[in-house]
């Protein structure tokens, strides 16, 4: 260890130590700001404690510029990583959507913050999945494979059954999930027919042809189901979609409830073609039989929002599933966007 000698060296050494202390105090002061600036301060501290915080902030502000430095670079550099997107939005109201440094397991990581996500109903959201295979630099997430024809998309690795991938929540607790998937069908997927034929299927099984979103693992908890039917001739049949108040011959798992999109990727009035990918009509884009409960005509937003009455701190799992061989049916995804709040 270096020990200074001489008055000048001693002063320089002490000044260096003091600078370190100022930075530490500034960072602590930043945490104080977060609580002090809470519009409902009484929820996080007593009036007396809040007054002490205010006094501490005044002292820091008078003695150095450390706090201003933290606020200026909050989320901009790893040293001043924020605790969440919400923290950045609260302390930097003019912050725009983009990638910020957020603390994850005591390590800074760059995460995309959407500061006013109108697709999800507004407010600040943290993006956990961003896959758009129309962009050449984007790749399919681990667990799925890439196809380049007839559309660059992600599909399951197995011919029959399920392939899965996980999206990290960066250990950020959430009570809302918002997202959009865009996909395409091959031949004749049969929506919830697998469950209709075998009511013993649980959320852990291949209960629908399509994309299945859940969290946790044992047991899984349902978020949203994206499924597809053969074509319009299957509407309201047990191998088709439940559309509004029309009669429906099929069965939908109780754990799914109404949290699903179901439609066909075959053009209106056309029949599916065995062995062919129907890429002219995207799945789950808000058109066709995805308008439950208002009926099969018209448009429904391609974005879903699922809200819980409790906090979750788990990764989000996406499974692609079909219960018959690819020669008979398949579902691929081109876009995957998932946000949490």
N, C-alpha and C positions, 0 to 999 in steps of 0.2 A: 504494500500500500504506500502511496506517495504521501509524505509529510512535508509541508512547506517550511521553509526557513527564511527568516527575514521579515520585516514588517510588511513590505509590499506584497510578498508572496502570501503571507497570512491573510491579508485583506482580500486578495483575489480569491483565495480558497474559500473564505467565509462568504464572499459574495456569490460564488457558485452554489454553495450549499443553500443559501437563502433563496436563490432562483428556483432550485428544486422544490423547496418548501412552498414557494408561492404557487407553483404549478399544481402541487398536490392540494393546497387550500382552494385554488380556483376550481379544480374539478369537484371537490367537495361542495364548494359554493354553488356549482351548477346543479347538483342534486338538490340543494336547498332551494334553488330557484324553481325547480320543477314543482316542489311541494308548495312553495310560497305563492306561486302564480296560479295555483289551482283556484278556480272561481268558487269552489266550495271548500275553503281551507279547513273548516271545522271537521271535515271528514277525515283529514290526514294528520291533524295536529290540534292542540289546544290553542286558545287565543294567546296565552302566555308564550307558548313555544313558537307561535308564528311571529310574535313581536321580537323574540330573540333571533329568529331567522332574519327578519328584516334588518335588525341591528348588525348582524354578522355580515349581511350583504353590503350594507352601507360602509362598514369598515373595510371590506375587501375592495370595494370600488374606490375608496379614498386612497388606499395604500398602493394599489397596483392595477394594472390593466388585465390581469389574468382572467377574470370573469368575462370581460368583453371578448377576450381572445377565444375562450371556450365557446361562447355564443356565436361568434363570427364563423368559426370553423366546425361547429357542431355537425357531425355527419359528413363533413367534407374530407377529412383525413382520418386515418386509423387512430391517431392519438386522441382525437376527440369524438370517438364513436358514440352514437346515441344508444339509448336502451330500446327504442322502438321508433317506428314511423310516426306514431302519434306524438311522441315527445318532440320530434323535430317540428311537426306542424304547430304544436302549441307554443314552443319557444321561438320559432321562426315562422310567423304567420304567412310571410310572403314566399316561403319555400315552394318550389314547383315540383311536379312529379319527376322522378328520376331515381338513379341509383345513389344510395347513401351508405355510409359505414355504420353498421349496427353491431352491438356487442352480442355475440353468440357464444355461450359457454366460456365467457371471459376472453374470447378472441374476437377481434373485429372482422366483419364480413360485409361485402357489398351486396345490398339487397334493394330491390326496386320498390319504391314507395309511390303509391298513387294517391295524390293529395286531395283529389275530388273526383272519385270514380262514379260518374253518373250512371254507368252501366249497372253498377251494384247498388244504386240508390243514394249515392253521395257519400261523403265522409272520407276518412283516411283508411286505406287498405294496404296490406302487405302482399306483394305478389309471390306466390310459391311455385307456380308453373307457368312457363312461357315457351310454348312449342308452336312454331308456325312453319310447316314444311314447304310452304311456298317461298320461303327465304332460304337460299342455298346454304348459308352458314349454319342453319339450325339442324340439329340432329335428333333422332328419336331417343327418348330416355332409355336408360338401362333396363333390360328385360323385354323390350320390344325390338322388332327388326324393321329396317327400312325397305320399302319398295319404291321403285322409280317409275313404274308403268302400271296402269295408264295415268296415275297421278302420284306424285311423290308424297308418300304417306307412311304412317307407322301401323304395323299389324302385329298380331300375336305370333310368337315363334313356333307354336305347335299347330298341327293341322286341325286337330279337334280338341276342344277344352279351353284352358285359360292360360294367359300370360299376364304377368303383373309388373308394375313399377311403383315406386314410392316417391313422393314429393315432400321434402323436409319443411316443417313449419318453423325451422330455426329456433326451436324451443320457445317460441312466442305463444302464450296462451291466446285462445280465440273463442268466440261464441257465435261467429257468423262465417259462413263459407259462401263464396260467390264464384261463378265460373261459366265457361262456355266451351263446348266441344263441337267441332265441325268434322263430319266424317262422310264416308261413302259405303254403299253396300255392294256385295257381290251376290248374284243369283237371288236366293230366296230365304233370308233370315226370317225367323218365326216369332219375333217379339218374346212374349212370356210363355210360349207353348211348353217349354221344358218344365216350368213350374206347374202348369195346368195338368200335364201328364204325370207329374210326380210331386205331390204336395209335401213329400218328406224333404224336399230340397230346402236348405237353409241359406242364409246370407253367404255362407262359406262356399256354396256350390255355384254351378253355372246356371242360375235361375232365369237368365234372359240372354238373348242374342244381342250383343252390343258392348257398351262401355259401362262399367260398374264402379262407382265412387264410394269409398268408405274410409273410416278411420279406426284406429286400434287394430288388434289382430286376433286376440282370443278373449272374448268373441269380437268379431267385427261389428261396427256400428254403421248403419246406412247413411249416406249423404244424398246421393242422386243416382238415378239410373237413366242411361241413354240407350234406347232399344229401337229396333227397326222391324217393319213387317214387309212381306213380299211385295205387294202392290195394292192399289186401291180395292181390288177384288176381295182382299182379306179384311177390309174394314169391319170392325165389330165381331169378327170371327175369333175363335179361341186361339188362332195363330196370328192374330192381328192386333190392332190398337183399340183401346177403350176410348171412344170419342164422345165427349159431352154426355148428354142424357140418353143417347141411343142405346139400344139393347147390346149387351156384350156377352158373348158366349164363353169367354175365357176366364182366367183366374189370375189375380195379381197378388204377390206376397204381402202379407199384412205389414211387414217391416218396411216395404216400399211406400205404402200409403199413396198419396198423390204426388210424391216427389220423384217424378219421372217425365221425360220427353219421349214420345213414341211417334214415329212417322215412317214413310217410305221414301226411298231415294229413287224411285221409278217415276218418270213423268206421268202426269195425270192422263188417264185414259189408256195408258200403255200397260203391258204385262211384263213381268220380269223375264230375263233371258238367262237360261242356265249357263253357268260358266263365265258370265260377263259382269264386269264391274260397271255400275251405273254411276258415272261421274258427272253427268250433266245436271243432276239435281242433288245438292248436298243434303245430308242428314242433319237434323236438329238445328236448322237455320231459321226456325220460326215460321216455316211455311208447311202446309200440308196437314198431317194428322197429329201435329204437336200442340194443338190448341185446347186441350182439356183444361177446364171443364166446359168451355164455351162451344165446343163442337169442332168438326174437322176443317171447316172453311175459315179463311181469314189468316191472320198473322199473329204469332206469339213471339215475344222477345226470345232470342236464343240464349239469353243470360238467365241463370237460375240464382236465387238467393235462399240459402237455408239458415235459419236462425235457431239457436238453442237457448235454453233457459239456464245453462250452466257453462262453465269455462272448460275448454279442452286444451290439452297440451300433447298432441299426438301428430305424427306424420299422416299424410293423406295418401291412400292407396288407390291406384287406377288399375282395373283389370279389364282386359279385352277377352270376350268369351263368345264362342259358338259351340253348340252341343252336337253339331254334325260336321262332316269333313268339308274342307275348303272348296272342294269341287261342287258342293251343293250350296254352301252359304259362307259368307265371311263379312266382317265389318272392320273397316280401317279408319284411322283418325288422321286428319290433316292439321288440325289446330287444337291446342290444349291451353286454356288460360284458367288459372285458379288463383283466387285471392282469399285472404283471411282477414278478420277484424276482431 
